[in-house]
């Protein structure tokens, strides 16, 4: 990626992570595990999802750089996605550990994005998720890593306002 594009994406990602960490630091730990309703995730479930999802999508991004055109992705039924938001799993995640895990995502994303070239961004590949099938690599970077985290930050804030 060009340095300007790389820096913009990293800055957006880092700001979202910093914003989430600030919310976690300023929220009583017990409140993080309260679901606003039966159908909504708790703030900590959202955080756990972010951590798992970014790690998943970064791994797919790096694999597609090695094997362009390979089938990638997942759907909402993927077992690791479901396990990440399982209430029994999430109840064992400590606030401090979640903060460290979130902060560790920044160098992981940076390390992956540094490997991406402008040519890579337009390459397409089939996906296990029909909604993502044939999308360019830029979609994976922009929507499934960067904007995904930004959107979940807003969701965390909304959910904590309800509890």
N, C-alpha and C positions, 0 to 999 in steps of 0.2 A: 504494500500500500504506500501511497505517497505519504510523506511525513505529516503534511497538513491534515489529511484525512485520518491518518492513524491517531494523531494527537487529539483531533476532535472527538473521535469515537472513544478513545481512552479517557478523555476528560469527562465526557458524558457518563460513561460507565463508573468512573471513580467517584464522581459527584453523587450518583445514585447510591452507591455503596456507602459513602460517607454520610449521606442523609439517612439511610436505614440504620447505620450504626448510631447516629445521634439519637434517633427515636428510641432505639433499644436502650441506650445509656440513660435516657430520660424517662423511662417507663419502669414502673415497679415490676419485678420479674413475674410475679403471679399473674398480672394482667395480660402478659404475653401469651398465656395458654388458654385464655377464655375465648370461646367462639361467640361471635356476635349473634349468631342464630344457628339452628341445627344444620342449615345448608351452607354455612360459610366457614371458611378456615379461620383458625386463630392466627394472630400475628406470627407466632412461632412456627406454625405450619407453613405459612407463606415464606418465612425465612428459610426453613428447611427445604422447601421446594426450590427457592432461588439457588441455594447452594448446590443442590443435586442437579438442577437443570443447567446451570452455567457449566458445571464440570462435564455433564453429558454433551452439551453442544460444542464446547471447546474440543473435546476428544473427537467428535465427529468432524469438526472443522479441520483439525490437524490430520486426521485420516484421509479426508478428501484432498488435501494438499499432496499426500503421498500417492493416493490411488484416485486420480480424478475420474469422475463419472461413475464411481461405485454407488450402490444404493445406500442411502443414509436416512437418519431420522427415526421417528417413533410416533405412536399415537398416544392418546390420553390413557390408554390401558396398560402402558409399559410398566413392568413390575417395579423397577427402581423408582419411577415417578410416584407410583402408588405407595410404596414403602416409605418414601420421604415424608409423606403427609399423614401417615398412620398415627393416630393419637397416642398409641402406646410407645411408638418410636420417638415421637416429638416430645413427649413428657419427660424423656431422659436427657434431652438436650439442655444444657445449662446456658444461661444468657451469655456469660463470658466466652464460652466455647463457640457459640454462634457468631459472636462478634469477631473472634479470631478467624473463623472459617470464612466469613464474609470478606474480611480484609485480605485474606490469602487469595481470594479470587482475582484481585487486581493484577498482581504479577503474572498469574496464570493466563489471564486474558491478554495482557500485554505481550507475553512470550509467544502466544499463538498469532496475534495480529501482526507482529513483526515479520512473520514468515509469509504473509499474504501479499501477493503482487496485484497490480491493477488488472493484469490478464486473468488471474485467478477469480476475481470478483464476478466476471461475466460467465464463467463456466457453469454449466447446469448438470444435474444428475437426477436419476430417479430417486424417489423417496418412499419409505414404508408408509408415510402419511400422504394420502392422495391430495390433501390440501397444499402440500409442499412439493409435490412431484414436478420436476422440471424447473424449479425455481433456481435462480443464480446463487452463487455462493454469497453474494452481497446480502441476500435475504437472510441467510443463516446468521451472518454477522449483525446486520442492522436490527432484525426483528426478534430473533430467538436468543440473542445475547444482550445487546444494548437496550433496545426498547422494552424487552421483556422485563428487565430489572427495573427500569424506570416506571413501568406500569405497576409493578408489584409494590414499589415504594408508596405510590398513591393509595393502593389497596390497603396496605398496612395502616397508613394514617386514618383512612376511612373506618377500618375495622376497630381500631383502638378508640376512636371517638364514640363508638357504639357501646363499648364495654365499661 
